[in-house]
């Protein structure tokens, strides 16, 4: 019975992928990939699903047959605006500060976890609401299905190990993949070194991806992929339960550790406006970031993510023929808005963060980490996020927002890796 079930499931998965490929080719003339790393395939590669990041240019169809498309200029503009908001909001949330991230891992501050849980809760609420609106329900369903399809080669083991490495890198350099852009915009010392380390991590994973995937992919397809399937409840209802739980946790944490007392930079209460304040409540900043799921999903048919951009940038540093031979994984990340949207998004986040710091007069006032820890942390962090299939944003906000079970594996292991690394570092010092 088990063998029969697995064979049937494999056939269904293959059939669905072929149907999606045929649909893409009919609409675009070539095939493109969606998954968690920024992959892109041209027509000669059959448009197969790989470790990429999103359906190309938003040309997809919902289950009801309606066309879910947005002109490319609208997609680029959406990326730019969302990126600026992302950068501005995170700079106000102060979670970009290396000390705040590192001391979260030693439980000395809780600003990061408050903002992260608020972003996850807001993301879940947005997905839940869109799933209940007829005009957007098909889009949410498609994005959820495709996210699961792209994770078929990720196992619990690879997700846990990769997420642990991601957390370890965060504890070392005091950043996460998306926060590096905020650090660069704010002017945190050695943040560019962290970025360079991240690109080296993407290159290293690109060179080892085939071995890692072959060694860790699941031997049999998983029967269930989402929390709502486990609970046998509608997606919106399941997401509401998790959202409510996160809100309660945030409230309790702030009772015992008020966010104003955890900041390294005092709040300038006499600021001319809310936009020139040094800091906003972390749960407010997190909620705004989570709401960015709405424009990104509606315009690009993909959820928020950031670590795939490092693969795209790194892939452009090598000749096409050489890259195609040494790292097909990175080769698939070279071209198309399917890959470049994250680069655009994070580039604009740099500008948003700078503008936020400029308004509050705090540009380049936050201490960084030594260059060796910045580089090492960036490398380990991006390698781990690629191995796990997502980062704090891809798994944390988007994956858990869509109730992916593998994302619920990734998130706790991010903190396991971070806490363990912080403990070892403290002991050594």
ABEGO torsion letter per residue (X at the ends): XAAAAAAAAAAAAAAAAAAAAAAAAAAAGBBBBBBBAGBBBBAAAGGBBBBBBEBBGGBBBBAAGBBBBBBAAAAAAAAAAAAAAAAAAAAAAGAABAAAAAAAAAGABAAAAAAAAAAAAAAAAAAAAAAABAAAAAAAAAAAAAAAAAAAABBAAAAAAAAAAAAAAAAAAGBBAAAAAAAAAAGBBGAAAAAAAAAAAAAAAAAAAAAAAAAABBABBBABABAAAAAGBBAAAAAAAAAAAAAAAAAAAAAABBAAAABABBBBAABABAAABABBBAAAAAAAAAAAAAAAAAAAGBBBBAAAAAAAAAAAABBAAAAAAABAAAAAAABEAAAAAAAAAAAAAAAAAAAAAAAAGABGABBBBBAAAAAAAAAAAAAAAAAAGEBAAAAAAAAAAAGBAAAAAAAAAAAAAAAAAAAAAAAAX
